[in-house]
Amino acid sequence: MLAPSWEEHATCLANAEEQDMPRVLMDISVKAAVNLQQDAFIVIGRDTRSTSEKLSQSVIDGVTVLEGQFHDYGLVTTPQLHYMVYCRNTSGQYGEATLEGYYQKLSKAFMELTKQTLCSEDEYRSLKVDCANGIGALKLKEMEHYVSQGLSVQLFNDGTKGKLNHLCGADFVKSHQKPPQGMEMKSNERCCSFDGDADRIVYHYLDVDGHFHLIDGDKIATLISSFLKELLLEIGESLNIGVVQTAYANGSSTRYLEEVMKVPVYCTKTGVKHLHHKAQEFDIGVYFEANGHGTVLFSKAAETKIRQLTKELEDEKRKAAAKMLENVIDLFNQAAGDAISDMLVIEAILTLKDLTIQQWDALYVDLPNRQLKVKVADRQVISTTDAERQVVTPPGLQEAINDLVKKYKLSRAFVRPSGTEDVVRVYAEADSQVRKCGPCTC
């Protein structure tokens, strides 16, 4: 993940004219205090889009001309590429920087976790996966035999036909609140959808009446953080755990975490870079955006303590809980949100807790909510504070929102400018269906 301090450098480089490239690169190296005598090493990967091979070759050509070193991993998911970088930057301490190393690390942790389960019913171990016609299908096929004794996966929208993300994938399912095309769903079957580059995941199912139910990033974070909190209580350790959300998180999820599970929740600006940075402040930081992008981070001190406890604890229950936590550490891809890794974590937790997808869904009921975007001439007219939940300018807008919110129970609303286009994004939720406001339904 690009360090925030480098975003300005990246913008300057992207906007530079070709003849100015050497000067801009030199300016960046000076500002960032880059040691030009140190050998550069570039990790390269690509996905299944038709343009990827040519773009990848262009990167290789550029690195070669500048006499840098590189390793081309070929076809990989975005999270797998992040994993490779993390492994190399930790000199192999995080794991082996190969696809085999990735598969072995995750599958070993998953099998260790699930072998402790008391549930042996086949229905708990079968999952339908919508791969959005993206790279995730290829990589999940490769990994399938590593976990086949603990999980049977059936792949749909695997790229053999159909277009990337077209009428399928996590974003489509989340946005349209309906099943992906190309996937046959029966009532009460556990299903999930990846996005095109396999860094997001959402779950879904049809109930006995044929109604569609979505389980998004909020409920994924709730399931995971609740499980981690229970393990910490079993061990008797006071490691601090925090859940990081954005303003788009459903209010019911926040209340459930804070009031029922007694887990502190923190809100950041929209964007994974903000959530990831905040999650690093805790012994165990859980972050998920509502769209299903997220992971769990363990501080080095927490990881060392947990691994130590697996060796030192004598009480069998506490030792087993510590061992579970150790396997959870290895099962998460801490470099970035990873649909494959997150899927295995979720499947392990559901199995260990003997939960059906309906029981998971019933942990809390989402407040009815609406999102929309409004085209504007200049999005910069609106500025926000408090993790984008409060409007600063123009004057009077926040007061108008407050007046509307007062009329409904458990309600809240916010507006924020888009970071990329001249639109303003609007979100509203309440304990009953939100009514029409102005010219558009929200």
Summary of the structure (lengths in Angstrom):
residues: 442
radius of gyration: 22.8
end to end distance: 33.7
largest distance: 68.0
contacts: 1424
relative contact order: 0.10
helix: 42%
strand: 20%
